[in-house]
Protein backbone atom coordinates (compact mmCIF):
# COMPACT_ATOMS: atom_id res chain seq x y z
CA UNK A 1 0.00 0.00 0.00
CA UNK A 2 1.40 3.40 -1.01
CA UNK A 3 0.97 6.15 1.53
CA UNK A 4 2.69 9.31 2.59
CA UNK A 5 5.12 8.50 5.35
CA UNK A 6 5.15 12.00 6.80
CA UNK A 7 1.36 12.24 7.04
CA UNK A 8 -0.94 14.57 5.22
CA UNK A 9 -0.98 18.34 5.16
CA UNK A 10 -3.28 20.73 3.36
CA UNK A 11 -0.68 21.25 0.65
CA UNK A 12 -0.13 17.53 -0.05
CA UNK A 13 -3.67 16.29 0.57
CA UNK A 14 -4.83 14.46 -2.55
CA UNK A 15 -1.71 15.61 -4.39
CA UNK A 16 -2.55 19.28 -3.85
CA UNK A 17 -6.17 19.08 -4.98
CA UNK A 18 -7.43 20.68 -1.75
CA UNK A 19 -5.34 23.77 -2.49
CA UNK A 20 -6.47 23.69 -6.14
CA UNK A 21 -10.14 23.64 -5.06
CA UNK A 22 -9.52 26.59 -2.77
CA UNK A 23 -7.79 28.52 -5.57
CA UNK A 24 -10.75 27.94 -7.93
CA UNK A 25 -13.10 29.45 -5.35
CA UNK A 26 -10.65 32.28 -4.62
CA UNK A 27 -10.73 33.23 -8.31
CA UNK A 28 -14.55 33.40 -8.15
CA UNK A 29 -14.39 35.63 -5.07
CA UNK A 30 -11.86 37.98 -6.67
CA UNK A 31 -13.92 38.23 -9.88
CA UNK A 32 -17.01 38.99 -7.78
CA UNK A 33 -15.17 41.71 -5.85
CA UNK A 34 -14.04 43.22 -9.15
CA UNK A 35 -17.60 43.22 -10.57
CA UNK A 36 -18.90 46.81 -10.42
CA UNK A 37 -22.48 45.52 -10.20
CA UNK A 38 -21.80 43.38 -7.10
CA UNK A 39 -22.92 44.69 -3.74
CA UNK A 40 -20.51 45.54 -0.94
CA UNK A 41 -21.39 42.39 1.04
CA UNK A 42 -18.67 40.16 2.50
CA UNK A 43 -17.52 37.12 0.56
CA UNK A 44 -16.25 33.86 2.02
CA UNK A 45 -14.63 30.58 1.09
CA UNK A 46 -15.33 27.40 3.01
CA UNK A 47 -12.97 24.48 2.62
CA UNK A 48 -14.48 21.34 4.11
CA UNK A 49 -12.45 18.21 4.70
CA UNK A 50 -14.48 15.23 5.99
CA UNK A 51 -12.90 12.14 7.47
CA UNK A 52 -15.01 8.97 7.53
CA UNK A 53 -13.48 5.90 9.15
CA UNK A 54 -14.08 2.61 7.39
CA UNK A 55 -16.12 -0.03 9.27
CA UNK A 56 -13.33 -2.52 8.93
CA UNK A 57 -9.62 -1.89 9.03
CA UNK A 58 -7.64 1.22 9.64
CA UNK A 59 -8.56 3.26 6.53
CA UNK A 60 -10.30 6.60 6.46
CA UNK A 61 -12.19 8.07 3.50
CA UNK A 62 -11.36 11.76 3.05
CA UNK A 63 -13.72 14.04 1.15
CA UNK A 64 -12.57 17.53 0.15
CA UNK A 65 -14.97 20.27 -0.92
CA UNK A 66 -14.62 24.00 -1.42
CA UNK A 67 -17.46 26.48 -1.69
CA UNK A 68 -17.54 30.23 -2.06
CA UNK A 69 -20.27 32.60 -0.98
CA UNK A 70 -20.36 35.61 -3.26
CA UNK A 71 -21.98 39.01 -2.96
CA UNK A 72 -25.17 39.33 -4.98
CA UNK A 73 -25.04 41.30 -8.18
CA UNK A 74 -27.41 44.24 -8.29
CA UNK A 75 -30.14 44.22 -10.89
CA UNK A 76 -30.21 46.57 -13.83
CA UNK A 77 -33.25 48.77 -14.15
CA UNK A 78 -34.53 50.20 -17.37
CA UNK A 79 -37.87 51.54 -18.53
CA UNK A 80 -40.29 50.54 -21.22
CA UNK A 81 -43.02 52.38 -23.06
CA UNK A 82 -46.10 50.30 -23.80
CA UNK A 83 -47.89 50.94 -27.09
CA UNK A 84 -49.74 49.17 -29.85
CA UNK A 85 -47.90 47.89 -32.89
CA UNK A 86 -49.09 48.29 -36.48
CA UNK A 87 -51.04 45.04 -36.14
CA UNK A 88 -52.82 46.31 -33.01
CA UNK A 89 -50.91 43.96 -30.69
CA UNK A 90 -49.35 45.46 -27.56
CA UNK A 91 -45.59 45.97 -27.76
CA UNK A 92 -43.04 47.46 -25.42
CA UNK A 93 -40.05 49.53 -26.44
CA UNK A 94 -37.18 50.34 -24.16
CA UNK A 95 -36.99 53.92 -22.98
CA UNK A 96 -33.68 54.95 -21.46
CA UNK A 97 -34.07 58.26 -19.61
CA UNK A 98 -30.32 58.54 -19.06
CA UNK A 99 -29.79 58.71 -22.82
CA UNK A 100 -32.46 61.34 -23.46
CA UNK A 101 -31.35 64.87 -24.18
CA UNK A 102 -32.84 67.41 -21.84
CA UNK A 103 -34.26 70.44 -23.59
CA UNK A 104 -35.76 73.58 -22.18
CA UNK A 105 -39.30 74.75 -22.86
CA UNK A 106 -38.08 77.34 -25.34
CA UNK A 107 -36.19 74.70 -27.34
CA UNK A 108 -39.17 72.40 -27.80
CA UNK A 109 -40.54 72.04 -31.27
CA UNK A 110 -44.11 73.22 -31.40
CA UNK A 111 -46.55 70.70 -32.89
CA UNK A 112 -47.99 71.52 -36.27
CA UNK A 113 -51.51 72.92 -35.93
CA UNK A 114 -54.08 70.84 -37.79
CA UNK A 115 -57.82 70.94 -38.03
CA UNK A 116 -59.84 68.03 -36.61
CA UNK A 117 -60.71 67.03 -40.20
CA UNK A 118 -57.00 66.84 -41.13
CA UNK A 119 -56.26 64.73 -38.06
CA UNK A 120 -59.20 62.41 -38.76
CA UNK A 121 -58.04 62.04 -42.38
CA UNK A 122 -54.64 60.78 -41.17
CA UNK A 123 -56.26 58.00 -39.14
CA UNK A 124 -58.36 55.59 -41.16
CA UNK A 125 -60.01 53.87 -38.18
CA UNK A 126 -61.16 57.04 -36.42
CA UNK A 127 -64.89 57.69 -36.50
CA UNK A 128 -65.96 61.13 -37.53
CA UNK A 129 -67.68 63.23 -34.88
CA UNK A 130 -69.25 66.63 -35.33
CA UNK A 131 -66.74 69.34 -34.51
CA UNK A 132 -67.85 72.42 -32.69
CA UNK A 133 -66.61 75.63 -34.26
CA UNK A 134 -66.71 77.32 -30.86
CA UNK A 135 -63.26 77.51 -29.43
VENKA-V763783 format. One record per residue. N is the residue number from 1. RES is the residue in three letters. OMEGA is omega as a letter, one per 40 degrees, with the letter a starting at -180 (none if undefined). Layout:
BEGIN
<<N,RES,OMEGA> <N,RES,OMEGA>>
END
This chain:
BEGIN
<<1,UNK,i> <2,UNK,i> <3,UNK,a> <4,UNK,a> <5,UNK,a> <6,UNK,a> <7,UNK,a> <8,UNK,i> <9,UNK,i> <10,UNK,a> <11,UNK,a> <12,UNK,i> <13,UNK,a> <14,UNK,i> <15,UNK,i> <16,UNK,a> <17,UNK,i> <18,UNK,i> <19,UNK,i> <20,UNK,i> <21,UNK,i> <22,UNK,a> <23,UNK,i> <24,UNK,a> <25,UNK,i> <26,UNK,i> <27,UNK,i> <28,UNK,i> <29,UNK,a> <30,UNK,i> <31,UNK,i> <32,UNK,i> <33,UNK,a> <34,UNK,a> <35,UNK,a> <36,UNK,i> <37,UNK,i> <38,UNK,i> <39,UNK,a> <40,UNK,a> <41,UNK,i> <42,UNK,i> <43,UNK,i> <44,UNK,i> <45,UNK,i> <46,UNK,i> <47,UNK,a> <48,UNK,i> <49,UNK,a> <50,UNK,i> <51,UNK,a> <52,UNK,i> <53,UNK,i> <54,UNK,a> <55,UNK,a> <56,UNK,i> <57,UNK,a> <58,UNK,a> <59,UNK,i> <60,UNK,i> <61,UNK,a> <62,UNK,i> <63,UNK,a> <64,UNK,i> <65,UNK,i> <66,UNK,a> <67,UNK,i> <68,UNK,i> <69,UNK,a> <70,UNK,i> <71,UNK,i> <72,UNK,i> <73,UNK,a> <74,UNK,i> <75,UNK,i> <76,UNK,a> <77,UNK,i> <78,UNK,a> <79,UNK,i> <80,UNK,i> <81,UNK,a> <82,UNK,i> <83,UNK,i> <84,UNK,i> <85,UNK,a> <86,UNK,i> <87,UNK,i> <88,UNK,i> <89,UNK,i> <90,UNK,i> <91,UNK,i> <92,UNK,i> <93,UNK,a> <94,UNK,i> <95,UNK,a> <96,UNK,a> <97,UNK,a> <98,UNK,a> <99,UNK,a> <100,UNK,i> <101,UNK,i> <102,UNK,i> <103,UNK,i> <104,UNK,a> <105,UNK,a> <106,UNK,a> <107,UNK,a> <108,UNK,i> <109,UNK,a> <110,UNK,i> <111,UNK,i> <112,UNK,a> <113,UNK,a> <114,UNK,i> <115,UNK,i> <116,UNK,i> <117,UNK,i> <118,UNK,i> <119,UNK,a> <120,UNK,i> <121,UNK,i> <122,UNK,a> <123,UNK,a> <124,UNK,a> <125,UNK,a> <126,UNK,i> <127,UNK,a> <128,UNK,i> <129,UNK,i> <130,UNK,a> <131,UNK,i> <132,UNK,i> <133,UNK,i> <134,UNK,i> <135,UNK,none>>
END
